[in-house]
Amino acid sequence: MEIAGIAAIGAGLAAIGAGIGVGNIGAKAMEAMARQPEMVGELRTNMLIAAALVEGVALFAVVVAIIQG
């Protein structure tokens, strides 16, 4: 397998990992909001920050995989 093929697999795995991570963040945030509705604002802010960090790491991994390919 060429380096480009391996880089494409790495980029795909990064995207899948980010999707799973953001999904887990969203699910747990919704669960927390259902349990404590008065904390919705703070939970939403923390959820968005955590999702942005996960997406940032995934974007970095995709860029590195593309540069390698």
Buried (B, 14 or more C-beta within 10 A) or exposed (E): EEEEEEBBEBBEBBBEBBEEBBEEBEEEBEEBBEEEEEEEEEBEEBBEEBBEEBBEBBEEBBEBBEEEB
